[in-house]
Amino acid sequence: MNKVFLLCLLLLSSCTPLFSEQEIESNCFNKYDTTPLEIFSSLPSDSDAFLWLLKHGGSENNSFLINSQINGYLMPENITMDMEHIINQTVVTITGRVFKLWPNWGEFNIGGGRKSLNIEVLIKGKKYLLMEQFINIDLKLNLPKRCQFTE
């Protein structure tokens, strides 16, 4: 009985935020302005981009982002109800800050979560993140070591 209790306690504690990690790196590259149309090369010129809003705490990473004044993610398509559209000509400022997020044991092994590298963008004075799969490959490959994941 003690072994089962210990095993359950270990599994529950490994799913807590204690085993996840979040980091913000500043000045990873020079700040510049762009548009969603330039960021999402596959976005048709007559389509708008979307902002996926972080309205709830949810995972520890979401709580960390909300506490860091991140309002959500810039996305090329509407994938959920908590989204608002922005015109594809809207000025998006890429700030030079990188958010590195590691999942906890449960998110990684049960939920399939992986490490994610996101860059901060400013849209109409509010902070959002651009997910790793949408980051320009040249920019991503030329990030300083401190702004990347170390293996």
Contacts in CASP RR format, 6 or more apart in sequence:
PFRMAT RR
TARGET T0000
AUTHOR 0000-0000-0000
METHOD contacts of the structure
MODEL  1
MNKVFLLCLLLLSSCTPLFSEQEIESNCFNKYDTTPLEIFSSLPSDSDAF
LWLLKHGGSENNSFLINSQINGYLMPENITMDMEHIINQTVVTITGRVFK
LWPNWGEFNIGGGRKSLNIEVLIKGKKYLLMEQFINIDLKLNLPKRCQFT
E
13 19 0 8 1.000
14 104 0 8 1.000
14 105 0 8 1.000
14 106 0 8 1.000
15 104 0 8 1.000
15 105 0 8 1.000
15 106 0 8 1.000
15 107 0 8 1.000
15 110 0 8 1.000
16 60 0 8 1.000
16 104 0 8 1.000
17 60 0 8 1.000
17 63 0 8 1.000
17 104 0 8 1.000
18 104 0 8 1.000
19 104 0 8 1.000
19 105 0 8 1.000
20 59 0 8 1.000
20 60 0 8 1.000
20 61 0 8 1.000
20 101 0 8 1.000
20 102 0 8 1.000
20 103 0 8 1.000
20 104 0 8 1.000
20 107 0 8 1.000
21 100 0 8 1.000
21 101 0 8 1.000
21 102 0 8 1.000
22 60 0 8 1.000
22 61 0 8 1.000
22 64 0 8 1.000
22 99 0 8 1.000
22 100 0 8 1.000
22 101 0 8 1.000
22 102 0 8 1.000
23 99 0 8 1.000
23 100 0 8 1.000
24 68 0 8 1.000
24 97 0 8 1.000
24 98 0 8 1.000
24 99 0 8 1.000
24 100 0 8 1.000
25 97 0 8 1.000
25 98 0 8 1.000
25 100 0 8 1.000
25 146 0 8 1.000
25 147 0 8 1.000
26 96 0 8 1.000
26 97 0 8 1.000
27 96 0 8 1.000
27 97 0 8 1.000
28 96 0 8 1.000
28 97 0 8 1.000
28 98 0 8 1.000
28 119 0 8 1.000
28 143 0 8 1.000
28 144 0 8 1.000
28 146 0 8 1.000
28 147 0 8 1.000
29 94 0 8 1.000
29 96 0 8 1.000
29 139 0 8 1.000
29 142 0 8 1.000
29 143 0 8 1.000
30 96 0 8 1.000
31 93 0 8 1.000
31 94 0 8 1.000
31 95 0 8 1.000
31 96 0 8 1.000
32 93 0 8 1.000
32 94 0 8 1.000
33 91 0 8 1.000
33 92 0 8 1.000
33 93 0 8 1.000
33 94 0 8 1.000
34 91 0 8 1.000
34 92 0 8 1.000
34 94 0 8 1.000
35 88 0 8 1.000
35 89 0 8 1.000
35 90 0 8 1.000
35 91 0 8 1.000
35 92 0 8 1.000
36 43 0 8 1.000
36 48 0 8 1.000
36 49 0 8 1.000
36 74 0 8 1.000
36 76 0 8 1.000
36 86 0 8 1.000
36 88 0 8 1.000
36 89 0 8 1.000
36 90 0 8 1.000
36 92 0 8 1.000
37 43 0 8 1.000
37 45 0 8 1.000
37 49 0 8 1.000
37 88 0 8 1.000
37 89 0 8 1.000
39 49 0 8 1.000
39 74 0 8 1.000
39 76 0 8 1.000
39 92 0 8 1.000
39 130 0 8 1.000
39 134 0 8 1.000
39 136 0 8 1.000
40 49 0 8 1.000
40 76 0 8 1.000
40 134 0 8 1.000
42 76 0 8 1.000
43 49 0 8 1.000
43 76 0 8 1.000
43 88 0 8 1.000
45 88 0 8 1.000
47 88 0 8 1.000
48 85 0 8 1.000
48 86 0 8 1.000
48 87 0 8 1.000
48 88 0 8 1.000
49 74 0 8 1.000
49 75 0 8 1.000
49 76 0 8 1.000
49 85 0 8 1.000
49 86 0 8 1.000
49 88 0 8 1.000
49 90 0 8 1.000
50 74 0 8 1.000
50 75 0 8 1.000
50 76 0 8 1.000
50 77 0 8 1.000
50 78 0 8 1.000
50 79 0 8 1.000
50 83 0 8 1.000
50 84 0 8 1.000
50 85 0 8 1.000
50 86 0 8 1.000
51 71 0 8 1.000
51 72 0 8 1.000
51 73 0 8 1.000
51 74 0 8 1.000
51 75 0 8 1.000
51 83 0 8 1.000
51 84 0 8 1.000
51 85 0 8 1.000
51 86 0 8 1.000
51 123 0 8 1.000
51 128 0 8 1.000
52 72 0 8 1.000
52 73 0 8 1.000
52 74 0 8 1.000
52 75 0 8 1.000
52 79 0 8 1.000
52 80 0 8 1.000
52 82 0 8 1.000
52 83 0 8 1.000
53 71 0 8 1.000
53 72 0 8 1.000
53 82 0 8 1.000
53 83 0 8 1.000
53 84 0 8 1.000
54 62 0 8 1.000
54 65 0 8 1.000
54 66 0 8 1.000
54 70 0 8 1.000
54 71 0 8 1.000
54 72 0 8 1.000
54 73 0 8 1.000
55 82 0 8 1.000
56 62 0 8 1.000
57 63 0 8 1.000
57 66 0 8 1.000
59 107 0 8 1.000
60 104 0 8 1.000
61 101 0 8 1.000
61 103 0 8 1.000
64 101 0 8 1.000
65 72 0 8 1.000
65 99 0 8 1.000
65 129 0 8 1.000
68 99 0 8 1.000
68 127 0 8 1.000
69 127 0 8 1.000
70 99 0 8 1.000
70 120 0 8 1.000
70 127 0 8 1.000
70 128 0 8 1.000
70 129 0 8 1.000
71 126 0 8 1.000
71 127 0 8 1.000
71 128 0 8 1.000
72 128 0 8 1.000
72 129 0 8 1.000
73 118 0 8 1.000
73 128 0 8 1.000
73 129 0 8 1.000
73 130 0 8 1.000
73 131 0 8 1.000
74 92 0 8 1.000
74 121 0 8 1.000
74 123 0 8 1.000
74 128 0 8 1.000
74 129 0 8 1.000
74 130 0 8 1.000
74 134 0 8 1.000
75 83 0 8 1.000
75 131 0 8 1.000
76 134 0 8 1.000
78 85 0 8 1.000
86 123 0 8 1.000
90 123 0 8 1.000
90 124 0 8 1.000
91 123 0 8 1.000
92 121 0 8 1.000
92 122 0 8 1.000
92 123 0 8 1.000
93 121 0 8 1.000
93 122 0 8 1.000
93 123 0 8 1.000
94 119 0 8 1.000
94 120 0 8 1.000
94 121 0 8 1.000
94 130 0 8 1.000
95 119 0 8 1.000
95 120 0 8 1.000
95 121 0 8 1.000
95 122 0 8 1.000
95 127 0 8 1.000
96 119 0 8 1.000
96 120 0 8 1.000
97 119 0 8 1.000
97 120 0 8 1.000
98 117 0 8 1.000
98 118 0 8 1.000
98 119 0 8 1.000
98 120 0 8 1.000
98 143 0 8 1.000
98 147 0 8 1.000
99 117 0 8 1.000
99 118 0 8 1.000
99 119 0 8 1.000
99 120 0 8 1.000
99 129 0 8 1.000
100 115 0 8 1.000
100 116 0 8 1.000
100 117 0 8 1.000
100 147 0 8 1.000
100 149 0 8 1.000
101 115 0 8 1.000
101 116 0 8 1.000
101 117 0 8 1.000
101 118 0 8 1.000
102 115 0 8 1.000
103 111 0 8 1.000
103 112 0 8 1.000
103 113 0 8 1.000
103 114 0 8 1.000
103 115 0 8 1.000
107 113 0 8 1.000
108 114 0 8 1.000
115 149 0 8 1.000
116 131 0 8 1.000
116 132 0 8 1.000
117 132 0 8 1.000
117 135 0 8 1.000
117 140 0 8 1.000
117 148 0 8 1.000
117 149 0 8 1.000
118 129 0 8 1.000
118 130 0 8 1.000
118 131 0 8 1.000
118 132 0 8 1.000
119 129 0 8 1.000
119 130 0 8 1.000
119 135 0 8 1.000
119 139 0 8 1.000
120 127 0 8 1.000
120 128 0 8 1.000
120 129 0 8 1.000
120 130 0 8 1.000
121 127 0 8 1.000
121 128 0 8 1.000
121 129 0 8 1.000
121 130 0 8 1.000
122 128 0 8 1.000
132 140 0 8 1.000
END
